[in-house]
Amino acid sequence: MIEIKGSEGAVGYAVGKVVILKEQKYTAEIRTVKNPEEELKRLEKARDDYRRELEEVWEETKINAGADSAAILQAYKEMVNDEIFFQRPIRRVREERINIELALEEEKKSVAAVFMSMDDPYMKERGTDIENVCNTLIKKMKGIESPAEKIEKIKESFILVAEDLTPIDTVRLDKRYLKGFVTERGGRTSHTVILAKTLGIPAVVGVSGITQRTRDGETICIDGAGGRVILNPEDEILKQYEKERQKTEKRRELFERLKNERAVTIDGRRIDICVNSGDMESVRGLDMESCDGVGLFRTEFLYMAQDDYPTEEFQYEVYKELARKAGGKEVIIRTLDIGGDKQADYMKLPREQNPFLGYRAIRISLDRTEIFKTQLRAILRASAYGKVSIMFPMIVNLEELRRAKTFVEECKWELDKQDIPYDTEIRVGIMVETPAAVLLSDKLAEEADFFSIGTNDLIQYITATDRMNEHTQYLYKSCNLSVLRAVRMVAENAHRAGIPVGICGEAASDERMTYIWLGLGIDELSMVPSQASHIKYIVKHISQKEAEKTVQKVFEMDAADEVEQYLKERMADYEEIL
């Protein structure tokens, strides 16, 4: 029996036989072509085939995993349709009369290397996207079957072991038989891990050399939360993991029973459990009976799914349907948060060395004011149909907040002139996701109607950590004491000013952190719909008093590892309840 440590991927236990995903290598040898146009038809056929395949996978993902997960595949669709990228290899085929496989392979290496050398996680992901798309196109032209296609044919339970998995591979695998996966590369916030969490597939990532250390048919156990892989487990370990797996299934059934209940602690403290959403398909799939509202509607996905700027009318119809669907529950619509790891080619955003610190979110809106006002008018008009609130992303100072609010008032005045109804008392809040906003939260709280803490970016900015880098995953933790102090400061300043504060990042659904969020007085947690019942269950089985004691104890500690261990012990009490 051998235990190997990797990084936490997607929570869950799995036991099964190994199937190794062996990537078939190819070589792109130079070949002289007599007819360049006929050669280029091969590329167009491969692109057409891939477009159809991507469209099918994209639609399937939206149905099975939601709009947020489907948006991860958007980069692949954009890449296949990016005529600018293909210009150079096409020109080389025509001018140099070389084969398209070689031209595309050399272009892939050249462009991907530039992206992969950058520190920014979005840029690294873009480099991976380029590699994956080009590899797929070359294999299609060479008639090489994708290994994922072979695995799709397996009709018995297995655990997949691979060097890496693309988001498309992850979606295409048959979830009836796939019990979990282990990869050599990847981090806990990679696109593939995010999809695995949504789909409920246990996963361990960053396990160096795992494809060489195991073999097809070997029995292994994986613990997604602990980042552990056990090869050739002893009978006792097999029984233990099977017990844990059954326990996980039982929990899911328990959580499902609480689906439509409110989250109230043993001693009567209520916290709102809301959901995150992102486009028309996710709006139509929302079950508003099972949540307290929409804590984050990500409007950037409406922009990313279009070939040009979405019109006011288009956005108005989406926001109106969302407001109506909510049935009087609050819907917080975040204004455009594009840039960083989210791009729309038609916006022609500059390629920056540090896009997460550059031209993004509210900075774009305050610069391209007509785009901003178009969106604000659509949101205001939709507010006539339900309880709608506006939220600005990436606010770092009072000047930005004041200027953004000025545009809201300007849009109200324009609508008044046209006798178009809207909620005159619409609330306007901000995302708190930078150290600057944390340090100014006392002042910002005086001019915002609510705060929503975006922990994904906040953790990254406070800890100076690339959340996609497997070498820095040990720093990217929601229980990092500097992060917890920041959240405490924001919560105290918000409540001092009489405004509510929520959390809408991935940490909102981290079960270990529920004690902390309750103890710090957080008013709302917003998360992917699949996690809502789980967090409700935890809230209903602990008291506000013990949550406050937990927080007090945590702030007496010196290190994140100490906090993690303590929260693990607290969760053991909860495990006894289960």
DALINWO-V452280 format. One record per residue. N is the residue number from 1. SS is DSSP state (2 for helix, 1 for strand, 0 for the rest). PHI is phi in whole degrees, -180 to 180 (* if undefined). OMEGA is omega as a letter, one per 40 degrees, with the letter a starting at -180 (999 if undefined). Layout:
N|SS|PHI|OMEGA + N|SS|PHI|OMEGA
This chain:
1|0|*|i + 2|1|-129|i + 3|1|-105|i + 4|1|-120|a + 5|1|-101|i + 6|0|-124|i + 7|1|-110|i + 8|1|-57|i + 9|1|-114|i + 10|1|-111|a + 11|0|-61|i + 12|0|143|i + 13|1|-112|i + 14|1|-148|i + 15|1|-129|i + 16|1|-179|i + 17|1|-85|a + 18|1|-76|i + 19|1|-125|a + 20|1|-90|i + 21|1|-83|a + 22|0|-95|a + 23|0|-72|i + 24|0|-76|a + 25|0|-78|i + 26|0|-139|i + 27|0|-122|a + 28|0|-105|a + 29|0|-72|i + 30|0|-74|i + 31|0|-146|i + 32|1|-84|a + 33|0|-111|a + 34|0|-82|a + 35|0|-122|a + 36|2|-58|a + 37|2|-68|i + 38|2|-66|i + 39|2|-62|a + 40|2|-72|i + 41|2|-64|i + 42|2|-63|i + 43|2|-64|a + 44|2|-64|i + 45|2|-65|i + 46|2|-64|i + 47|2|-65|i + 48|2|-62|i + 49|2|-61|a + 50|2|-68|i + 51|2|-58|a + 52|2|-62|a + 53|2|-62|a + 54|2|-64|a + 55|2|-64|i + 56|2|-63|a + 57|2|-65|i + 58|2|-61|i + 59|2|-64|i + 60|2|-62|a + 61|2|-66|i + 62|2|-61|a + 63|2|-74|a + 64|2|-88|a + 65|2|-127|i + 66|0|96|a + 67|2|-65|a + 68|2|-61|i + 69|2|-70|i + 70|2|-63|a + 71|2|-63|i + 72|2|-61|a + 73|0|-82|a + 74|2|-59|a + 75|2|-59|a + 76|2|-69|i + 77|2|-63|i + 78|2|-64|a + 79|2|-65|a + 80|2|-63|a + 81|0|-95|a + 82|0|-83|a + 83|2|-64|a + 84|2|-63|a + 85|2|-61|a + 86|2|-84|a + 87|2|-58|a + 88|2|-65|i + 89|2|-61|i + 90|2|-64|i + 91|2|-63|a + 92|2|-65|i + 93|2|-61|a + 94|2|-71|a + 95|2|-86|a + 96|2|-97|a + 97|0|57|i + 98|1|-98|a + 99|0|-70|a + 100|2|-68|i + 101|2|-60|a + 102|2|-66|a + 103|2|-61|a + 104|2|-72|i + 105|2|-62|a + 106|2|-69|i + 107|2|-67|i + 108|2|-58|a + 109|2|-62|a + 110|2|-65|a + 111|2|-75|a + 112|2|-63|a + 113|2|-60|i + 114|2|-64|a + 115|2|-68|a + 116|2|-69|i + 117|0|-80|a + 118|0|-84|a + 119|0|-80|a + 120|0|-69|a + 121|2|-62|i + 122|2|-62|a + 123|2|-64|i + 124|2|-62|i + 125|2|-62|i + 126|2|-64|i + 127|2|-62|i + 128|2|-64|i + 129|2|-58|a + 130|2|-61|i + 131|2|-61|a + 132|2|-63|a + 133|2|-66|a + 134|2|-64|i + 135|2|-59|a + 136|2|-64|a + 137|2|-64|i + 138|2|-64|i + 139|2|-66|i + 140|2|-63|a + 141|2|-68|i + 142|2|-90|i + 143|0|74|i + 144|0|-89|i + 145|0|-73|i + 146|0|-66|i + 147|2|-61|i + 148|2|-64|i + 149|2|-66|i + 150|2|-66|a + 151|2|-68|i + 152|0|-59|a + 153|0|-82|a + 154|0|-72|a + 155|0|-119|i + 156|0|-143|a + 157|0|-62|i + 158|1|-157|i + 159|1|-114|a + 160|1|-87|i + 161|1|-121|a + 162|1|-151|i + 163|0|-63|i + 164|0|-161|i + 165|0|-127|i + 166|0|-85|i + 167|2|-56|a + 168|2|-67|i + 169|2|-56|a + 170|2|-62|a + 171|2|-70|a + 172|2|-75|a + 173|0|-65|a + 174|0|-72|a + 175|0|-71|i + 176|0|-69|a + 177|0|-110|i + 178|1|-75|a + 179|1|-95|i + 180|1|170|i + 181|1|-145|i + 182|1|-131|i + 183|1|-128|i + 184|0|-77|a + 185|0|-110|i + 186|0|104|i + 187|0|-125|a + 188|0|-67|i + 189|0|-110|i + 190|0|-68|a + 191|2|-59|a + 192|2|-66|i + 193|2|-67|i + 194|2|-59|i + 195|2|-64|a + 196|2|-60|i + 197|2|-62|a + 198|2|-64|a + 199|2|-84|i + 200|0|75|a + 201|0|-103|i + 202|1|-60|a + 203|1|-151|i + 204|1|-124|a + 205|1|-125|i + 206|0|67|a + 207|0|-96|a + 208|0|-59|i + 209|0|73|a + 210|2|-64|a + 211|2|-68|i + 212|2|-92|a + 213|2|-96|i + 214|0|-133|a + 215|0|-147|i + 216|0|-56|i + 217|0|89|i + 218|0|-73|i + 219|1|-84|i + 220|1|-135|i + 221|1|-119|i + 222|1|-130|i + 223|1|-123|a + 224|0|-61|a + 225|0|-67|a + 226|0|-89|a + 227|0|63|a + 228|1|-112|i + 229|1|-129|i + 230|1|-118|i + 231|1|-92|i + 232|0|47|a + 233|0|-66|i + 234|0|-72|a + 235|2|-56|a + 236|2|-64|i + 237|2|-67|i + 238|2|-58|i + 239|2|-64|a + 240|2|-63|a + 241|2|-68|i + 242|2|-65|i + 243|2|-63|i + 244|2|-65|i + 245|2|-63|i + 246|2|-65|i + 247|2|-62|i + 248|2|-62|i + 249|2|-64|i + 250|2|-63|i + 251|2|-60|a + 252|2|-58|i + 253|2|-67|i + 254|2|-62|a + 255|2|-63|a + 256|2|-63|a + 257|2|-67|a + 258|0|-91|a + 259|0|-47|a + 260|0|-102|i + 261|0|-93|i + 262|0|-86|i + 263|0|-91|a + 264|1|-131|a + 265|0|-70|i + 266|0|-56|a + 267|0|-98|i + 268|0|92|i + 269|0|-85|a + 270|1|-99|i + 271|0|-129|a + 272|1|-76|i + 273|1|-111|a + 274|1|-112|a + 275|1|-122|i + 276|1|-97|a + 277|1|-145|a + 278|0|-151|i + 279|0|-158|a + 280|2|-59|a + 281|2|-64|a + 282|2|-69|i + 283|2|-62|a + 284|2|-66|a + 285|2|-90|a + 286|0|-68|i + 287|0|-106|a + 288|2|-73|i + 289|2|-71|a + 290|2|-97|a + 291|0|-145|a + 292|0|-97|i + 293|1|146|i + 294|1|-104|a + 295|1|-81|i + 296|1|-158|i + 297|1|-108|a + 298|1|-85|a + 299|0|-74|a + 300|2|-61|a + 301|2|-70|i + 302|2|-66|i + 303|2|-74|a + 304|2|-69|a + 305|0|-87|a + 306|0|-106|i + 307|0|-92|i + 308|0|-152|a + 309|0|-57|i + 310|0|-64|a + 311|0|-73|i + 312|2|-61|a + 313|2|-65|i + 314|2|-60|a + 315|2|-65|i + 316|2|-57|a + 317|2|-64|i + 318|2|-65|a + 319|2|-66|i + 320|2|-66|i + 321|2|-62|i + 322|2|-64|a + 323|2|-62|i + 324|2|-65|a + 325|2|-61|a + 326|2|-67|i + 327|0|59|i + 328|0|96|i + 329|0|-80|a + 330|1|-70|i + 331|1|-122|i + 332|1|-98|a + 333|1|-99|i + 334|1|-85|i + 335|0|-66|a + 336|0|-45|i + 337|0|-120|a + 338|0|-101|a + 339|1|104|a + 340|0|64|a + 341|0|-94|a + 342|1|-126|a + 343|0|-132|i + 344|0|-132|a + 345|2|-57|a + 346|2|-66|i + 347|2|-77|i + 348|0|50|i + 349|0|-73|a + 350|0|-66|i + 351|0|-83|a + 352|0|-115|i + 353|0|-68|a + 354|0|-130|a + 355|2|-62|i + 356|2|-72|i + 357|2|-111|a + 358|0|-113|a + 359|0|-83|a + 360|0|-153|i + 361|0|53|a + 362|2|-62|a + 363|2|-66|i + 364|2|-69|a + 365|2|-60|a + 366|2|-76|i + 367|2|-93|i + 368|0|-101|a + 369|2|-67|i + 370|2|-67|i + 371|2|-63|a + 372|2|-61|a + 373|2|-67|i + 374|2|-59|i + 375|2|-68|a + 376|2|-62|i + 377|2|-62|i + 378|2|-63|i + 379|2|-66|a + 380|2|-61|i + 381|2|-61|a + 382|2|-68|a + 383|2|-66|i + 384|2|-73|a + 385|2|-112|i + 386|0|173|a + 387|0|-88|a + 388|1|-108|i + 389|1|-126|i + 390|1|-107|i + 391|1|-133|i + 392|1|-96|i + 393|0|-90|i + 394|0|58|i + 395|0|-72|i + 396|0|-121|i + 397|0|-155|a + 398|2|-67|a + 399|2|-59|i + 400|2|-64|a + 401|2|-62|a + 402|2|-63|a + 403|2|-66|i + 404|2|-63|i + 405|2|-66|i + 406|2|-62|i + 407|2|-68|i + 408|2|-62|a + 409|2|-65|i + 410|2|-63|i + 411|2|-68|i + 412|2|-60|a + 413|2|-63|i + 414|2|-64|i + 415|2|-68|i + 416|2|-60|a + 417|2|-63|a + 418|0|-97|a + 419|0|57|i + 420|0|-95|a + 421|0|-71|i + 422|0|-162|i + 423|0|-79|a + 424|0|-67|i + 425|0|-104|a + 426|0|-55|a + 427|1|-84|i + 428|1|-127|a + 429|1|-127|a + 430|1|-136|i + 431|1|-82|i + 432|1|-107|a + 433|0|-142|i + 434|0|-133|i + 435|2|-57|i + 436|2|-61|i + 437|2|-67|i + 438|2|-61|a + 439|2|-69|i + 440|0|-102|a + 441|2|-62|i + 442|2|-66|i + 443|2|-74|i + 444|2|-63|a + 445|2|-64|i + 446|0|-75|a + 447|0|-123|i + 448|0|-110|i + 449|0|-88|i + 450|1|-166|i + 451|1|-116|i + 452|1|-133|a + 453|1|-86|i + 454|0|-92|a + 455|2|-69|a + 456|2|-58|i + 457|2|-75|a + 458|2|-60|i + 459|2|-62|a + 460|2|-62|a + 461|2|-72|a + 462|2|-69|a + 463|2|-93|a + 464|0|52|a + 465|0|-122|i + 466|0|-78|a + 467|0|-71|i + 468|0|-97|a + 469|0|-92|a + 470|2|-65|a + 471|2|-79|a + 472|2|-117|a + 473|0|-62|a + 474|0|-65|i + 475|0|-92|a + 476|0|-83|a + 477|0|-134|i + 478|0|-70|i + 479|0|-95|i + 480|0|-59|a + 481|2|-62|i + 482|2|-66|i + 483|2|-67|a + 484|2|-64|i + 485|2|-65|i + 486|2|-64|i + 487|2|-63|i + 488|2|-60|i + 489|2|-60|a + 490|2|-64|a + 491|2|-62|a + 492|2|-64|a + 493|2|-68|i + 494|2|-64|a + 495|2|-70|i + 496|2|-64|i + 497|0|-89|i + 498|0|80|i + 499|0|-117|i + 500|1|-79|i + 501|1|-134|i + 502|1|-123|i + 503|1|-128|a + 504|0|-124|i + 505|0|-85|a + 506|2|-60|a + 507|2|-65|i + 508|2|-62|a + 509|2|-105|i + 510|0|-79|a + 511|2|-57|a + 512|2|-63|a + 513|2|-88|a + 514|2|-60|i + 515|2|-57|a + 516|2|-65|a + 517|2|-63|i + 518|2|-64|a + 519|2|-64|i + 520|0|-85|i + 521|0|83|i + 522|0|-61|a + 523|0|-90|a + 524|1|-150|i + 525|1|-121|a + 526|1|-120|a + 527|1|-152|i + 528|0|-65|a + 529|2|-52|a + 530|2|-65|a + 531|2|-97|a + 532|2|-60|a + 533|2|-65|i + 534|2|-61|a + 535|2|-67|i + 536|2|-60|a + 537|2|-60|a + 538|2|-63|a + 539|2|-56|a + 540|2|-71|a + 541|0|-115|i + 542|0|-131|i + 543|0|-108|i + 544|2|-62|a + 545|2|-62|a + 546|2|-71|i + 547|2|-65|i + 548|2|-67|i + 549|2|-65|i + 550|2|-62|i + 551|2|-62|a + 552|2|-60|i + 553|2|-66|a + 554|2|-61|a + 555|0|-77|i + 556|0|-92|a + 557|0|-88|a + 558|0|-113|a + 559|0|-143|a + 560|2|-62|i + 561|2|-61|i + 562|2|-66|i + 563|2|-64|a + 564|2|-59|a + 565|2|-64|i + 566|2|-64|i + 567|2|-66|i + 568|2|-63|i + 569|2|-66|i + 570|2|-63|i + 571|2|-68|i + 572|2|-64|i + 573|2|-62|i + 574|2|-66|i + 575|2|-60|i + 576|2|-64|i + 577|2|-63|i + 578|0|-68|999
